[in-house]
Amino acid sequence: MATEQRTQSPHAVGALFDRFATSYDAGRRKLIPNLEAFYGTAVEVATLELPTARPPRVLDIGAGTGLLTALIAGARPDAELTLLDASPAMLEHAPDRLGDAWARCTAIVGDALTALPDGPFDAVVSALAVHHLDDNAKQRLYGAIFDRLNPGGVFVNAEQVAGPTPELDRRYGERWLEHTAELGATPEDHAEAAVRMSMDLPAPVEVQCEWLRAAGFRNVDCFFKSWRFAVFGGWR
Ligand SMILES: C[S@@+](CC[C@H](N)C(=O)[O-])C[C@H]1O[C@@H](n2cnc3c(N)ncnc32)[C@H](O)[C@@H]1O
């Protein structure tokens, strides 16, 4: 299936999120319908088969202010966590959110493709970040993640995805505006989100699952989906 081929500079995306770092967290509950199920499913899949005999090593790509990282830390308090993000201003909020767990965290400011740490990791997770990469870069990233996972390791991506057809993609956008208005998002919230979303390059979930299979992942599945929000991944 063909998806739009635009490219995005990681520096531009990092700078964009630097601008919104202070207001980012306050808007989450209004702008992500079914937030608990979305992030909760990602945590459930990520922690399902982690080793228990030693602290598991987890990498969060596009960790931002540490929302998903903190949920993983809550589920596995012994985890050694690496947060990677292109925006230093977003990462600056992570220590407060992680609290005591920050002692087990390593933060890396850098691009997902060029600054990916070697690992190996037991889980690689990401939320709402990979859709900033163009489709070729997404596929290269999925291959690089596979290479950095231990055998049996898991990759989970909690993402904004494109509709499989232009008509459904339009519906996704309409439903997002309606759902978020019901959650209390104001026209100003929508306007601020629209600036961030102007850099989005989402791809359909089925296409991305195929890319994961092509990268070598097994048991690839979409574990949660509600319109534009999907949690998908697989195991090495
Ligand atoms: C919408 S925020 C999501 C943050 C966090 N994962 C969450 O769920 O709240 C997207 C984050 O991805 C980061 N990001 C986008 N493209 C990136 C790239 N190529 N390399 C590293 N980080 C990137 C942005 O800087 C931003 O902090």
The ligand as an SDF file (V2000), in Angstrom:
LIG
                    3D

 27 29  0  0  0  0  0  0  0  0999 V2000
    4.3380   13.5320   20.8690 C   0  0  0  0  0  0  0  0  0  0  0  0
    5.8620   13.4430   21.7380 S   0  0  0  0  0  0  0  0  0  0  0  0
    5.6580   11.9090   22.6240 C   0  0  0  0  0  0  0  0  0  0  0  0
    6.4720   11.8820   23.9030 C   0  0  0  0  0  0  0  0  0  0  0  0
    6.2260   10.6550   24.7700 C   0  0  0  0  0  0  0  0  0  0  0  0
    6.6750    9.4500   24.1110 N   0  0  0  0  0  0  0  0  0  0  0  0
    4.7720   10.5480   25.1570 C   0  0  0  0  0  0  0  0  0  0  0  0
    4.1430    9.5410   24.8530 O   0  0  0  0  0  0  0  0  0  0  0  0
    4.2690   11.4900   25.7830 O   0  0  0  0  0  0  0  0  0  0  0  0
    7.0030   12.9770   20.4570 C   0  0  0  0  0  0  0  0  0  0  0  0
    8.4560   13.0240   20.9080 C   0  0  0  0  0  0  0  0  0  0  0  0
    9.2390   12.3730   19.9200 O   0  0  0  0  0  0  0  0  0  0  0  0
   10.4280   13.1170   19.7610 C   0  0  0  0  0  0  0  0  0  0  0  0
   10.9550   12.8240   18.4180 N   0  0  0  0  0  0  0  0  0  0  0  0
   10.3470   13.0070   17.2370 C   0  0  0  0  0  0  0  0  0  0  0  0
   11.1470   12.6170   16.2190 N   0  0  0  0  0  0  0  0  0  0  0  0
   12.2850   12.1640   16.7910 C   0  0  0  0  0  0  0  0  0  0  0  0
   13.5060   11.6250   16.2750 C   0  0  0  0  0  0  0  0  0  0  0  0
   13.7080   11.4770   14.9590 N   0  0  0  0  0  0  0  0  0  0  0  0
   14.4610   11.2760   17.1470 N   0  0  0  0  0  0  0  0  0  0  0  0
   14.2830   11.4210   18.4880 C   0  0  0  0  0  0  0  0  0  0  0  0
   13.1560   11.9270   19.0280 N   0  0  0  0  0  0  0  0  0  0  0  0
   12.1740   12.2980   18.1940 C   0  0  0  0  0  0  0  0  0  0  0  0
    9.9940   14.5650   19.9420 C   0  0  0  0  0  0  0  0  0  0  0  0
   11.0980   15.4110   20.2670 O   0  0  0  0  0  0  0  0  0  0  0  0
    8.9830   14.4460   21.0620 C   0  0  0  0  0  0  0  0  0  0  0  0
    9.5570   14.6110   22.3270 O   0  0  0  0  0  0  0  0  0  0  0  0
  1  2  1  0
  2  3  1  0
  2 10  1  0
  3  4  1  0
  4  5  1  0
  5  6  1  0
  5  7  1  0
  7  8  2  0
  7  9  1  0
 10 11  1  0
 11 12  1  0
 11 26  1  0
 12 13  1  0
 13 14  1  0
 13 24  1  0
 14 15  1  0
 14 23  1  0
 15 16  2  0
 16 17  1  0
 17 18  1  0
 17 23  2  0
 18 19  1  0
 18 20  2  0
 20 21  1  0
 21 22  2  0
 22 23  1  0
 24 25  1  0
 24 26  1  0
 26 27  1  0
M  CHG  2   2   1   9  -1
M  END
$$$$
